[in-house]
Amino acid sequence: NYGNKEEERKRIVDWLSPINFFLRQADISQMQEKGTGGWLLEHPLFKKWECGLGSTLWCCGIPGAGKTVLVSMVVNHLGTQFKGKNTGVACIYLNHKEVDDQTPSRLLAGLWRQLALDRDIGSIAEKLYQQHQEKGTAPSLEEVDNVLSSSFKMFSQVFIIVDAMDEYPEFQREILLQQLAAMGSNVNLMITSRPNISLEPSSFRNLERLDIHAMEDDLRKYVDAQIVSSPRLCMHVRKQPGLREEIHSKINTQTVDGMFLLAKLHIQSLSTKNTIKALREAMKELPKGLDDSYDITMQRIDDQTEEDKKTARSTLIWVANAKRPLNVSEITAALAIEPGDRQFDEDNVLDINIILSVCAGLVIVDKQSSVVRLVHYTTQEYLDKIQAEKFPDVHTEITHTLLTVLAFDGY
């Protein structure tokens, strides 16, 4: 029976691979500005990697250079380029907040899940499911590796792309890198990271390093698109078309040090200016680095009304300190609870769009999964750094909220 077979297949896939990178891929793809990133696909080292077999491309870049968005572009490009050919494409997006979920065996299973799409899942996976199902146990790293290796044999070529290797804890990173290095001779690997970690050339076949940074042409397209989508900037530029070039002269690869993220923070800051005079003043004062830029963003948050400031600070506290990513309903529930509440009050729940607007661009929501995240890993690092001084009572505040919930009537 086809229906039962499909249900059984879904059960096995969900059991073996609880991590679904399809959702993350879809979300990140939406962040890419149309027409950007083409330089990477044309780069001789990328072309050599794409046409080779069993080679590794290590894409290295400073924080905020746009590595993650480029990864999603590469995944889409390979999927289109090799459509209908016997080629597999799978990706991993590592995330410092999801370390507990992203064990090496679950990550490998996540790769298998992508390669098994629209294909026979294979008898090895079915047997493994039957063996563990009755005992209620989880498969070992070795068992998952066997299932993954057997799926490689279905393809003449496999591309595996791993993003943000530097966000993975060192003890697990070694295990994951060993697993990746030992993958079959028909597997092409692409790994992105900050320059602070290094890959052993002895472990990886045909290892090439490619440096990633924001390209001038891409940055222009990005800034132009941001001007169009900001009502105030759009209005100012309509009144004085020369302003567009003034903005470009202040936000370019030199001034943002090859960081898309810094360009994004600059534009968000400029788009709050109500007059052309205020805009020009702000352009003279644009901060030089990420930390200064975050300082100015925090200042913008603090300059809001008392209520908006309180909402923003509470949101940042929850998102930065949660042990795992929170979704929209969790964060809105956490913010709705007030000391002394005896029950949950639906009338006190904020709309997520209000929450996002008061956080000045530091918090975003994944459309596919409804996960609420900080805009970048560096945002987490910045908040960790200023927490003791700016948010000294963070743990008390979180504990109070949790105790209030536990004391609800009828909990």
HUUR-V594920 format. One record per residue. N is the residue number from 1. RES is the residue in one letter. SS is DSSP state (~ for helix, > for strand, _ for the rest). D_LAST is the distance of its C-alpha to the last C-alpha in whole Angstrom. Layout:
n=<N & N>
res=<RES & RES>
ss=<SS & SS>
d_last=<D_LAST & D_LAST>
//
This chain:
n=<1 & 2 & 3 & 4 & 5 & 6 & 7 & 8 & 9 & 10 & 11 & 12 & 13 & 14 & 15 & 16 & 17 & 18 & 19 & 20 & 21 & 22 & 23 & 24 & 25 & 26 & 27 & 28 & 29 & 30 & 31 & 32 & 33 & 34 & 35 & 36 & 37 & 38 & 39 & 40 & 41 & 42 & 43 & 44 & 45 & 46 & 47 & 48 & 49 & 50 & 51 & 52 & 53 & 54 & 55 & 56 & 57 & 58 & 59 & 60 & 61 & 62 & 63 & 64 & 65 & 66 & 67 & 68 & 69 & 70 & 71 & 72 & 73 & 74 & 75 & 76 & 77 & 78 & 79 & 80 & 81 & 82 & 83 & 84 & 85 & 86 & 87 & 88 & 89 & 90 & 91 & 92 & 93 & 94 & 95 & 96 & 97 & 98 & 99 & 100 & 101 & 102 & 103 & 104 & 105 & 106 & 107 & 108 & 109 & 110 & 111 & 112 & 113 & 114 & 115 & 116 & 117 & 118 & 119 & 120 & 121 & 122 & 123 & 124 & 125 & 126 & 127 & 128 & 129 & 130 & 131 & 132 & 133 & 134 & 135 & 136 & 137 & 138 & 139 & 140 & 141 & 142 & 143 & 144 & 145 & 146 & 147 & 148 & 149 & 150 & 151 & 152 & 153 & 154 & 155 & 156 & 157 & 158 & 159 & 160 & 161 & 162 & 163 & 164 & 165 & 166 & 167 & 168 & 169 & 170 & 171 & 172 & 173 & 174 & 175 & 176 & 177 & 178 & 179 & 180 & 181 & 182 & 183 & 184 & 185 & 186 & 187 & 188 & 189 & 190 & 191 & 192 & 193 & 194 & 195 & 196 & 197 & 198 & 199 & 200 & 201 & 202 & 203 & 204 & 205 & 206 & 207 & 208 & 209 & 210 & 211 & 212 & 213 & 214 & 215 & 216 & 217 & 218 & 219 & 220 & 221 & 222 & 223 & 224 & 225 & 226 & 227 & 228 & 229 & 230 & 231 & 232 & 233 & 234 & 235 & 236 & 237 & 238 & 239 & 240 & 241 & 242 & 243 & 244 & 245 & 246 & 247 & 248 & 249 & 250 & 251 & 252 & 253 & 254 & 255 & 256 & 257 & 258 & 259 & 260 & 261 & 262 & 263 & 264 & 265 & 266 & 267 & 268 & 269 & 270 & 271 & 272 & 273 & 274 & 275 & 276 & 277 & 278 & 279 & 280 & 281 & 282 & 283 & 284 & 285 & 286 & 287 & 288 & 289 & 290 & 291 & 292 & 293 & 294 & 295 & 296 & 297 & 298 & 299 & 300 & 301 & 302 & 303 & 304 & 305 & 306 & 307 & 308 & 309 & 310 & 311 & 312 & 313 & 314 & 315 & 316 & 317 & 318 & 319 & 320 & 321 & 322 & 323 & 324 & 325 & 326 & 327 & 328 & 329 & 330 & 331 & 332 & 333 & 334 & 335 & 336 & 337 & 338 & 339 & 340 & 341 & 342 & 343 & 344 & 345 & 346 & 347 & 348 & 349 & 350 & 351 & 352 & 353 & 354 & 355 & 356 & 357 & 358 & 359 & 360 & 361 & 362 & 363 & 364 & 365 & 366 & 367 & 368 & 369 & 370 & 371 & 372 & 373 & 374 & 375 & 376 & 377 & 378 & 379 & 380 & 381 & 382 & 383 & 384 & 385 & 386 & 387 & 388 & 389 & 390 & 391 & 392 & 393 & 394 & 395 & 396 & 397 & 398 & 399 & 400 & 401 & 402 & 403 & 404 & 405 & 406 & 407 & 408 & 409 & 410 & 411>
res=<N & Y & G & N & K & E & E & E & R & K & R & I & V & D & W & L & S & P & I & N & F & F & L & R & Q & A & D & I & S & Q & M & Q & E & K & G & T & G & G & W & L & L & E & H & P & L & F & K & K & W & E & C & G & L & G & S & T & L & W & C & C & G & I & P & G & A & G & K & T & V & L & V & S & M & V & V & N & H & L & G & T & Q & F & K & G & K & N & T & G & V & A & C & I & Y & L & N & H & K & E & V & D & D & Q & T & P & S & R & L & L & A & G & L & W & R & Q & L & A & L & D & R & D & I & G & S & I & A & E & K & L & Y & Q & Q & H & Q & E & K & G & T & A & P & S & L & E & E & V & D & N & V & L & S & S & S & F & K & M & F & S & Q & V & F & I & I & V & D & A & M & D & E & Y & P & E & F & Q & R & E & I & L & L & Q & Q & L & A & A & M & G & S & N & V & N & L & M & I & T & S & R & P & N & I & S & L & E & P & S & S & F & R & N & L & E & R & L & D & I & H & A & M & E & D & D & L & R & K & Y & V & D & A & Q & I & V & S & S & P & R & L & C & M & H & V & R & K & Q & P & G & L & R & E & E & I & H & S & K & I & N & T & Q & T & V & D & G & M & F & L & L & A & K & L & H & I & Q & S & L & S & T & K & N & T & I & K & A & L & R & E & A & M & K & E & L & P & K & G & L & D & D & S & Y & D & I & T & M & Q & R & I & D & D & Q & T & E & E & D & K & K & T & A & R & S & T & L & I & W & V & A & N & A & K & R & P & L & N & V & S & E & I & T & A & A & L & A & I & E & P & G & D & R & Q & F & D & E & D & N & V & L & D & I & N & I & I & L & S & V & C & A & G & L & V & I & V & D & K & Q & S & S & V & V & R & L & V & H & Y & T & T & Q & E & Y & L & D & K & I & Q & A & E & K & F & P & D & V & H & T & E & I & T & H & T & L & L & T & V & L & A & F & D & G & Y>
ss=<_ & ~ & ~ & ~ & ~ & ~ & ~ & ~ & ~ & ~ & ~ & ~ & ~ & ~ & ~ & ~ & _ & _ & _ & _ & ~ & ~ & ~ & ~ & ~ & ~ & ~ & ~ & ~ & _ & _ & _ & _ & _ & _ & _ & _ & ~ & ~ & ~ & ~ & ~ & _ & ~ & ~ & ~ & ~ & ~ & ~ & ~ & ~ & _ & _ & _ & _ & > & > & > & > & > & > & _ & _ & _ & _ & _ & ~ & ~ & ~ & ~ & ~ & ~ & ~ & ~ & ~ & ~ & ~ & ~ & ~ & ~ & ~ & _ & _ & _ & _ & _ & > & > & > & > & > & > & > & _ & _ & ~ & ~ & ~ & _ & _ & _ & _ & _ & ~ & ~ & ~ & ~ & ~ & ~ & ~ & ~ & ~ & ~ & ~ & ~ & _ & _ & _ & _ & _ & _ & _ & ~ & ~ & ~ & ~ & ~ & ~ & ~ & ~ & ~ & ~ & ~ & ~ & ~ & _ & _ & _ & _ & _ & ~ & ~ & ~ & ~ & ~ & ~ & ~ & ~ & ~ & ~ & ~ & ~ & _ & _ & _ & _ & > & > & > & > & > & > & > & _ & ~ & ~ & ~ & _ & _ & ~ & ~ & ~ & ~ & ~ & ~ & ~ & ~ & ~ & ~ & ~ & ~ & _ & _ & _ & _ & _ & > & > & > & > & > & > & > & _ & _ & _ & _ & _ & _ & _ & _ & _ & _ & _ & _ & _ & > & > & > & > & > & > & _ & _ & _ & ~ & ~ & ~ & ~ & ~ & ~ & ~ & ~ & ~ & ~ & ~ & ~ & ~ & ~ & _ & ~ & ~ & ~ & ~ & ~ & ~ & ~ & ~ & ~ & _ & _ & _ & ~ & ~ & ~ & ~ & ~ & ~ & ~ & ~ & _ & _ & _ & _ & _ & _ & _ & _ & _ & ~ & ~ & ~ & ~ & ~ & ~ & ~ & ~ & ~ & ~ & ~ & _ & _ & _ & _ & _ & ~ & ~ & ~ & ~ & ~ & ~ & ~ & ~ & ~ & _ & _ & _ & _ & _ & ~ & ~ & ~ & ~ & ~ & ~ & ~ & ~ & ~ & ~ & ~ & ~ & ~ & _ & _ & _ & ~ & ~ & ~ & ~ & ~ & ~ & ~ & ~ & ~ & ~ & ~ & ~ & ~ & ~ & ~ & ~ & _ & _ & _ & _ & > & > & ~ & ~ & ~ & ~ & ~ & ~ & ~ & ~ & ~ & _ & _ & _ & _ & _ & _ & _ & _ & _ & ~ & ~ & ~ & _ & _ & _ & ~ & ~ & ~ & ~ & ~ & ~ & ~ & _ & _ & _ & _ & > & > & > & _ & _ & _ & _ & _ & > & > & > & > & _ & _ & ~ & ~ & ~ & ~ & ~ & ~ & ~ & ~ & ~ & ~ & ~ & ~ & ~ & ~ & _ & _ & _ & ~ & ~ & ~ & ~ & ~ & ~ & ~ & ~ & ~ & ~ & ~ & ~ & ~ & _ & _ & _ & _ & _>
d_last=<45 & 44 & 41 & 39 & 41 & 39 & 36 & 37 & 38 & 35 & 33 & 35 & 36 & 32 & 31 & 34 & 34 & 30 & 31 & 33 & 35 & 37 & 34 & 35 & 38 & 38 & 36 & 39 & 41 & 40 & 41 & 45 & 47 & 50 & 53 & 52 & 52 & 55 & 57 & 55 & 56 & 59 & 59 & 62 & 59 & 57 & 59 & 61 & 57 & 57 & 60 & 60 & 58 & 56 & 56 & 54 & 53 & 51 & 50 & 50 & 49 & 48 & 44 & 44 & 47 & 45 & 45 & 42 & 43 & 47 & 45 & 43 & 47 & 49 & 46 & 47 & 51 & 51 & 49 & 52 & 55 & 54 & 53 & 55 & 56 & 55 & 53 & 49 & 47 & 44 & 42 & 39 & 37 & 36 & 33 & 33 & 29 & 29 & 31 & 28 & 28 & 32 & 33 & 37 & 37 & 34 & 37 & 39 & 38 & 37 & 41 & 41 & 39 & 41 & 44 & 43 & 43 & 45 & 46 & 46 & 44 & 46 & 46 & 45 & 42 & 41 & 42 & 40 & 37 & 38 & 39 & 35 & 33 & 34 & 33 & 30 & 32 & 32 & 36 & 38 & 39 & 43 & 42 & 40 & 44 & 46 & 44 & 44 & 48 & 49 & 48 & 50 & 53 & 52 & 53 & 56 & 55 & 51 & 50 & 47 & 45 & 43 & 42 & 41 & 42 & 41 & 38 & 37 & 37 & 40 & 40 & 39 & 41 & 44 & 43 & 42 & 46 & 47 & 46 & 47 & 50 & 51 & 50 & 53 & 56 & 55 & 52 & 53 & 50 & 49 & 47 & 46 & 45 & 46 & 49 & 48 & 47 & 50 & 51 & 54 & 57 & 57 & 54 & 54 & 57 & 59 & 57 & 57 & 56 & 55 & 54 & 52 & 52 & 51 & 55 & 57 & 57 & 53 & 52 & 54 & 53 & 49 & 50 & 52 & 49 & 47 & 49 & 49 & 46 & 45 & 46 & 48 & 50 & 51 & 52 & 54 & 56 & 57 & 59 & 60 & 60 & 62 & 58 & 57 & 59 & 59 & 55 & 56 & 58 & 55 & 53 & 55 & 55 & 57 & 54 & 51 & 52 & 52 & 48 & 47 & 43 & 45 & 47 & 44 & 43 & 46 & 46 & 43 & 44 & 47 & 45 & 44 & 47 & 48 & 52 & 55 & 56 & 52 & 52 & 55 & 54 & 51 & 53 & 55 & 52 & 50 & 49 & 51 & 48 & 44 & 43 & 45 & 44 & 40 & 41 & 42 & 39 & 37 & 39 & 39 & 35 & 36 & 38 & 36 & 34 & 32 & 29 & 30 & 31 & 27 & 26 & 28 & 28 & 24 & 25 & 27 & 25 & 22 & 25 & 27 & 25 & 22 & 23 & 24 & 24 & 22 & 22 & 22 & 19 & 17 & 20 & 19 & 15 & 16 & 19 & 17 & 14 & 16 & 16 & 14 & 12 & 10 & 9 & 11 & 14 & 16 & 19 & 19 & 19 & 23 & 25 & 26 & 30 & 29 & 27 & 30 & 33 & 32 & 32 & 36 & 36 & 34 & 31 & 31 & 30 & 31 & 32 & 31 & 28 & 26 & 26 & 26 & 29 & 31 & 35 & 36 & 36 & 38 & 35 & 33 & 36 & 37 & 33 & 33 & 36 & 36 & 32 & 33 & 35 & 33 & 30 & 30 & 26 & 25 & 23 & 21 & 20 & 18 & 17 & 16 & 14 & 12 & 11 & 10 & 8 & 6 & 7 & 5 & 6 & 4 & 0>
//
